[in-house]
Structure formats: C-alpha cells, structure tokens
Amino acid sequence: MQHAIAVILSAAPTPTPTPSTVDPDIVTPGVVGFVVTAVIAIAVILLVWDMMRRIRRGRVRADIQEELDAEEQAARAMEATEVDDESIDPADDDTRGDAPGR
C-alpha cells in the first residue's frame, strides 16, 4: 500500500513557481495605511487607559464601602453590648451563679 502511494506521489509533477515582478506601490499600505494603523493604536491605548482608571476607581469605592460597613457593624456591636450591660442588675446575685441551692 505504501509503495503504491509513493509511486503515485512521485508520478505527479512538482509545480514550479513562475517569477513575476510585483509593483511595491500596489502591495504596501503606504502613508494612508500607516496613519490608519497609528490612529487605531492610539485609540486602543486611550481605551485601555480609561478602562484601568475606571477599574481603579471601582476598587477604591469598594474598599471605602467595606470600611464603612465594618465601622457600622462595630457600632452595632457596641450598642448591643451597652444594652446588655444595662440590662444586667449588679445587685442580683443569681446572675453571678453563687446563689445557694445551685
């Protein structure tokens, strides 16, 4: 089988490229192509810069919101402990656990 494939491939003529002259003004982008590429590159750079600024601003806002939430939770915890401290009667001996019969 491999011998048959080798015979078929060797019998096929190998194409040879024909040399041709190409006008360089037709295949190069020229000044217009350079200007268009430069404008697109500058636009991409400005868009990335703006995106990074917006991401950074969002992170700062999230950090500030986390700090405010933590302060609010700490304030609630302090209020809860103050209410619990006021509800305890220091004259009541049963709350300390040294009452007789226990």
N, C-alpha and C positions, 0 to 999 in steps of 0.2 A: 504494500500500500504506500509506504513512504517512498519507495523507488518510483512509483507512478507519479506521485506529486512532484518529486524532484525533476522528472522528465518534462512534465507539463510546464513547470515554472522556468526551466532552462530554455524551453522552446519559445516562450513569449519574448518578443523583442523588448529591450530596455529602452524606454523613451529618453531621448537626449534633449535637453533644453536648447532652445534656439536663442542666441544672444540678441538682445534688442536694445536700442538706446531709449532711455526714458528722459523726458524733459523734466529737470528738477523743479521748475516753477509749477508744474502741474501736481506733483506728489507732495510738496511741502506745504505746510499750513500758511507760511508767510507771516506778515505782520498782523493781519486780522486774527489768525489762529492764536498767535501769542497773546494778543490783547484779550481775546475771549477767555483763554486759559488763565491769564493773570487775574481777570475780574472774578472768575469763578473761585479761584484760590483765595482771594481776599474776602469774598463773601462767606466762604466756609470758615475762614479764620475768625471773622467777626461773629458768625453764628455760634461757634464753639465758645468764644469768649463770653457772649451774652448768656449762653446756657450755663456755663460754670458760675457766673455771677448769680444767676437765679438759684442754682443748687446751693451755693454757699449761703445765700440769704435765707433759704428754706431751712437749712440746718441750724442757723443761728436762732431763727424763730422757734424751732422745735426745742432747742436747748433752753431758751428762756421760758417756754411753756412748761417744760419739765421742772425747772426750778420753782416756778410759781405753784405748780401742783404739789411739789414736795413741801413748800412753805405752808400751803393751805392744809395739807394733811397733818403737818406738825402742829399747827394752830388748833385743829380739831382735836388732836390727841391731848394737847394741853388743857383745852376746855373740858374734855371728858374726865381727865384726872382731877381737875379742880372741882367738878361737880361730884365726883366720887369721894373726894376728901371732905367736902362739906356735908355729905350725907352720913358720914361716919360720926357717931356721937362718942366723944372721948370718955364720957362718964359711964358708958355702958360696958360692963366688964365681960358680958357674954361674947362680944365680938373678938376679944383677945384670946379666948379659949381657956382661961383659967377659972371658969365658973365651976362650982362644986357639982359633982354628980356626972362629970364627963369622963 
